[in-house]
Structure formats: C-alpha cells, structure tokens
Amino acid sequence: MTAKKIALLGSTGSIGRSTLDVVKAHPGQFDIRALAAHSNVELLIKQYRAFRPQYLCIINPDSGAALKERVKDEPVEVLVGRDEMVHLAGLAEVDIVVNAVVGAAGLLASLEAVKKGKRLALANKESLVTGGPLFPPLVEKTKALILPIDSEHSAIWQALGNSREEEVRRIIITASGGPFRKFSLDQLREVTVKQALNHPTWKMGPKITVDSSTLANKGLEVIEAVVLFSMPTEKLKVVIHPQSTIHSMVEFVDSSIMAQLSAPDMRLPISYALFWPKRVASNFGALNLDSLSELTFEQPDFDRFPALKLAYDVAAAAGTAPAIFNAANEVAVDAFLNKGIKFLQIAELIEDAVETIEGVSRPTLEDILNADRMARQHVEKMIGKPTCS
C-alpha cells in the first residue's frame, strides 16, 4: 500500500499534535509532506525532526526568520505567511489536507483543498461556518471529499451511514455543558478566565475551550452541520450530555436512534477520517462500559447561554450572517482571554454585531471576507467603549 501524503495545517495545536500521534501509531501508512503552524517555532522544529516533511510553514511573519535560521542546513523548504499555508493546501503531491487551523484563518486553505479535489480532513469548523455557501458547488465540481474531524460531526457522519435526508427525523448534537452548566446568571457575571479554561472533560486550546463554556461552540457546530450534512436547521437539536461519552446521535423517522460512543479522545475521529472508508485497529477512545455509571441528558438554557440560541437564528438566516457571528465571537473571546471584557459580554457583542451589520443572502467570497472584516472592526470598536471595558 502506498503511503498517503498529508499536509497538516495547524500542526502545533491540540488537533495537529493528535493527528501526528495517529500517524506515528500507523507507520508506513502516511507520509507527512508539509507542516504549518502559527508561531510555535520550537515545537514545529521538533515535529520536523520526527517526521521530516518537505515543507515547513510558519504563518506569523515575525517567527519566519527564526525558523529559517534554525533549519538553514536542513533539506526542507521554509514558507512564511498565510498565503503560503494556503499554497500547501493545494500541493499536487498531497492526498489529504488536515485543516486544524483555529478560527476563520482556515477558510482559504479549505477552499484551496476543495478546489484541487483533495480529501479534506476538517477540524476547522469555521471554514464551513463562514464560507458555507461556497463549498457545495465546489465539491460538486471537483469531487473533493470533506471528512469531519470534530468528534460531534464525525459521530453524526458515522451514525448517518448511507441514509437519505428523508429518513432522518433529526440530528442530535451533544454538548458537555462546559464548566458552567450549573451556574446561575449571577455566577456567570463573575466568571474568570481561569475558570473558563477549566473544561470538565476535554483538553483543548484556549479559544475553543472558552467557546465550549459559552456554548458558542455548539452554535458553530449547528451552523456547520447544516452545510456538511445538507440538513435544515429545524432538524438539528443540541442536548447537554455531561459525560461526553455519546458524541452525537441521529434519530430516524422510524424513531430509532443511532449513537456513537467513545472516550473523549480526538485521535479516534482523526483516525476514522484519515483511514476512511476503512476502520483500523486502535485503542484511541477505547471505552470501558463497566465504568459507566450513568448517561444523562439536559436541555440547554438559552437564557444563560444566549450564544447558542443566536447561532440557530444565524444558521437559519444563512448568507453572511454566520461569518459575522463567527468573527464577532473570535474577537470577543480574544478580549475575554486578555481580560478586556467580562464573560457574559461575549454573547452580547456577538448579538450586537449580528443585529448591526447588514447581511448578504447569496454571498461571494469577497462578501464573506468583507462581512468578517466588518464584524471584527465593529466588535473592536464596541470593546473600546466604556460600557465594554
């Protein structure tokens, strides 16, 4: 069997590191051709030494000189900047592009991979959230495959099988509820960054961990599922499942429900995407059923977690509304992490941006990028006002 050639974008993040764990666990099955990271030169060099790719890319220009100096005597091509990362996604010799970039920065790379007819293993949900309208016609034209790496969307994908849309009553996306599932509104007003980064079940990067605590992450997953599975918003439901054992479910019209269960280990959905359509022997996500004492479910509270309700409205509106939602959330979360705003202001700023910025119903890429830019500028302006300080 010829090793599949991989371009891994976002290699130093949690998904990127987990992807390399999967590759290491299956020697001879994959060939890492390119690694791209934002700014972590030290870890990127360690990864280079372990996997010897042909290309290294650092997105942050300030880190470019340091990376080039450190590997100047190595047989590797060093690229610097976001445009170069996008270039890697379209390399002719690459079979699989793993997009594990955080945020809307991953959109152009995903588009490039799909334009070139690649197999896109997608952890960057913001690609489909912001650029959703652009992908279906491209996929139809190039026959590219978009394979989800998010645990929830991988679970849906596995549960759906070859089912037709008319056979599906609803898709049920599970959420852990984050660290503040039981918090009152008064308690939420006093949430600290340290508390928000203490997720009860998953170990993730800071941005997605905060998204999980506001349930904005589930909102983004609802928007993504509309595009990925061609399902209307009314067929999507979010339930709180604190044990994080069932990663999502599909209810069919005959009332049967298919669920995917595993321990919370991202290497399982990554492995499934990389080897699809086969399953391979692995202990990633292995579940000890004897240790399961309960599986519980709750309804999400839209009053305490308004970002989720807003995401449903945005998903139904479509067009550039999801891009506005996502961009506003990214800026607001960054401000919260840097202690510039309070926890509840994240959702308030998202709502303000969605209500203020006029959407485009049938957007081009330029429209989407413009909506993203306007939303970022709007939230930054609102944060600068005394009421948001």
Residue pairs with C-beta under 8 A, 6 or more apart in sequence:
1 28
1 29
3 28
3 29
3 30
3 31
4 29
4 30
4 31
4 95
4 96
4 274
5 30
5 31
5 33
5 93
5 94
5 95
5 96
6 19
6 23
6 30
6 31
6 32
6 33
6 34
6 94
6 95
6 96
6 97
6 98
6 274
7 33
7 34
7 36
7 55
7 88
7 89
7 91
7 94
7 96
7 97
7 98
8 16
8 19
8 20
8 32
8 34
8 35
8 36
8 98
8 100
9 16
9 36
9 85
9 88
9 89
9 97
9 98
9 99
9 100
9 101
9 106
9 109
10 16
10 36
10 37
10 38
10 98
10 99
10 100
10 101
10 102
10 106
10 123
10 124
11 17
11 19
11 20
11 35
11 36
11 37
11 44
11 47
11 100
12 37
12 38
12 40
12 43
12 44
12 47
13 37
13 100
13 101
13 102
13 205
14 203
14 204
14 205
14 266
15 98
15 100
15 123
15 149
15 266
15 270
16 37
16 98
16 100
18 266
18 267
18 270
19 98
19 100
19 270
19 274
20 32
20 47
20 50
20 51
21 267
22 267
22 270
22 271
22 274
22 284
23 29
23 30
23 32
23 51
23 274
24 50
25 267
25 282
25 284
26 280
29 275
30 96
30 274
32 51
32 52
32 53
33 53
33 54
33 55
33 91
33 93
33 94
34 53
34 54
34 55
34 56
34 57
34 88
34 91
34 94
35 44
35 47
35 48
35 51
35 53
35 55
35 56
35 57
36 56
36 57
36 58
36 59
36 79
36 85
36 88
36 101
37 43
37 44
37 57
37 58
37 59
38 58
38 59
38 60
38 101
38 102
39 58
39 59
39 60
39 62
39 63
41 58
41 63
41 66
41 67
41 70
44 56
44 58
44 67
45 67
45 70
45 71
48 56
48 71
48 74
48 76
52 76
53 76
54 76
54 77
55 76
55 77
55 78
55 79
55 88
55 91
56 67
56 71
56 76
56 77
56 78
56 79
57 78
57 79
57 80
57 81
57 84
57 85
57 88
58 64
58 67
58 78
58 79
58 80
59 80
59 81
59 82
59 85
59 105
61 80
61 81
64 78
64 80
64 81
67 78
67 80
68 78
68 80
71 78
79 85
79 87
79 88
82 105
82 108
85 101
85 109
86 108
86 109
86 112
87 112
88 94
88 97
88 109
89 97
89 99
89 109
89 110
89 112
89 113
89 116
89 118
90 112
90 113
90 115
90 116
90 118
92 116
94 118
95 118
95 119
96 118
96 119
96 120
96 121
96 274
97 109
97 110
97 113
97 118
97 119
97 120
97 121
98 121
98 123
98 149
98 270
98 274
99 106
99 109
99 110
99 113
99 120
99 121
99 122
99 123
99 124
99 127
100 123
100 124
100 149
101 109
101 124
102 124
102 205
102 207
102 208
103 124
103 126
103 207
103 326
103 330
104 126
104 130
104 323
104 326
104 327
104 330
104 372
106 124
106 126
106 127
107 124
107 126
107 127
107 130
107 131
107 368
109 124
109 127
110 120
110 122
110 124
110 127
110 128
110 131
110 135
111 127
111 131
111 134
111 135
111 138
111 365
113 120
113 144
114 120
114 135
114 138
114 139
114 142
114 144
114 146
115 138
115 142
115 144
116 142
116 144
117 142
117 143
117 144
118 144
118 145
119 144
119 145
119 147
120 144
120 145
120 146
120 147
121 147
121 149
121 270
121 273
121 274
122 128
122 146
122 147
122 148
122 149
122 150
123 149
123 150
123 270
125 150
125 153
125 220
125 221
125 224
126 220
126 326
127 135
128 135
128 146
128 223
128 224
128 227
128 228
129 220
129 223
129 224
129 227
129 322
129 323
129 325
129 326
130 322
130 323
130 326
130 327
130 368
130 372
131 323
131 365
131 368
132 223
132 224
132 226
132 227
132 318
132 322
133 318
133 319
133 362
133 363
133 368
134 363
134 365
134 368
135 146
135 227
136 227
136 230
138 144
139 146
146 228
147 157
147 273
147 276
148 154
148 156
148 157
148 228
148 269
148 273
149 266
149 269
149 270
149 273
150 221
150 224
150 269
151 247
151 248
151 264
151 266
151 268
151 269
152 173
152 174
152 221
152 247
152 248
153 221
153 224
153 225
153 228
153 248
154 247
154 260
154 268
154 269
154 272
154 273
155 174
155 246
155 247
155 248
155 249
155 259
155 260
155 269
156 171
156 173
156 225
156 229
156 248
156 250
157 228
157 229
158 260
158 272
159 248
159 249
159 250
159 258
159 259
159 260
160 168
160 229
160 250
160 258
161 258
163 250
163 252
165 230
165 231
166 253
167 252
167 253
168 231
168 235
168 250
168 251
168 252
168 253
169 235
169 251
169 252
169 253
169 255
170 235
170 236
170 237
170 250
170 251
171 225
171 229
171 231
171 235
171 236
171 237
171 248
171 249
171 250
171 251
172 237
172 238
172 239
172 248
172 249
172 250
172 251
172 257
173 218
173 221
173 222
173 225
173 236
173 237
173 238
173 239
173 248
174 238
174 239
174 240
174 241
174 244
174 246
174 247
174 248
174 249
174 297
175 212
175 215
175 217
175 218
175 238
175 239
175 240
175 241
175 300
176 199
176 200
176 201
176 202
176 212
176 240
176 241
176 242
176 244
177 215
177 240
177 241
177 242
177 298
177 300
178 199
178 200
178 212
178 213
178 214
178 215
179 195
179 196
179 198
179 199
179 200
179 213
180 187
180 188
180 191
180 195
180 196
180 213
180 304
181 240
181 242
181 298
183 191
183 304
184 304
185 303
185 304
185 344
188 304
188 343
188 344
189 342
189 343
189 344
191 213
191 342
191 343
191 344
193 336
193 337
193 339
196 209
196 210
196 213
196 336
196 343
197 206
197 209
197 210
199 209
199 212
199 213
200 242
201 242
201 243
201 244
201 264
202 209
202 212
202 244
202 264
204 212
206 337
207 330
207 333
207 334
207 337
208 217
210 333
210 336
210 337
210 346
211 217
211 220
211 329
211 333
213 343
214 305
214 307
214 343
214 346
214 347
215 238
215 300
215 305
215 307
215 308
216 307
216 308
216 311
216 329
216 333
216 346
216 347
216 350
218 238
218 300
218 308
218 311
219 307
219 308
219 310
219 311
219 312
219 314
219 315
219 325
220 311
220 325
220 326
220 329
222 233
222 236
222 238
222 308
222 311
222 312
222 315
223 311
223 314
223 315
223 322
223 325
225 231
225 236
226 232
226 233
226 236
226 315
226 318
233 312
233 315
233 316
236 312
236 315
238 300
238 308
239 297
239 298
239 299
239 300
240 297
240 298
240 299
240 300
241 295
241 296
241 297
241 298
242 296
242 298
243 292
243 294
243 295
243 296
244 264
245 261
245 262
245 263
245 264
245 287
245 292
245 295
246 259
246 260
246 261
246 295
247 260
247 261
247 262
247 269
248 259
248 260
249 257
249 258
249 259
249 260
250 257
250 258
250 259
251 257
252 258
261 287
262 268
262 285
262 286
262 287
263 285
263 286
263 287
264 285
265 284
265 285
267 282
267 284
267 285
268 282
268 284
268 285
271 280
271 282
271 284
272 279
300 308
302 308
302 309
305 347
306 347
306 351
307 329
307 346
307 347
307 350
310 325
310 347
310 350
310 351
310 354
311 325
313 354
314 321
314 322
314 324
314 325
314 354
315 322
317 359
318 361
319 359
319 360
319 361
319 362
319 363
320 359
320 360
320 363
320 367
320 368
320 371
321 354
321 359
323 363
323 368
323 371
323 372
323 375
324 353
324 354
324 357
324 359
324 371
324 372
324 374
324 375
325 350
325 353
325 354
325 375
326 372
326 375
327 353
327 371
327 372
327 373
327 375
327 376
327 379
328 349
328 350
328 352
328 353
328 354
328 375
328 376
328 378
328 379
329 346
329 350
330 376
331 349
331 375
331 376
331 379
331 380
331 383
332 341
332 345
332 346
332 349
332 350
332 379
332 383
333 346
335 341
335 349
335 379
335 383
336 342
336 343
336 345
336 346
340 383
340 388
340 389
341 349
341 383
341 388
341 389
345 388
349 379
349 382
349 383
349 388
350 379
352 378
352 379
352 382
353 375
353 378
353 379
353 382
356 378
357 371
357 374
357 375
357 378
359 371
360 367
360 371
363 371
382 388
383 389
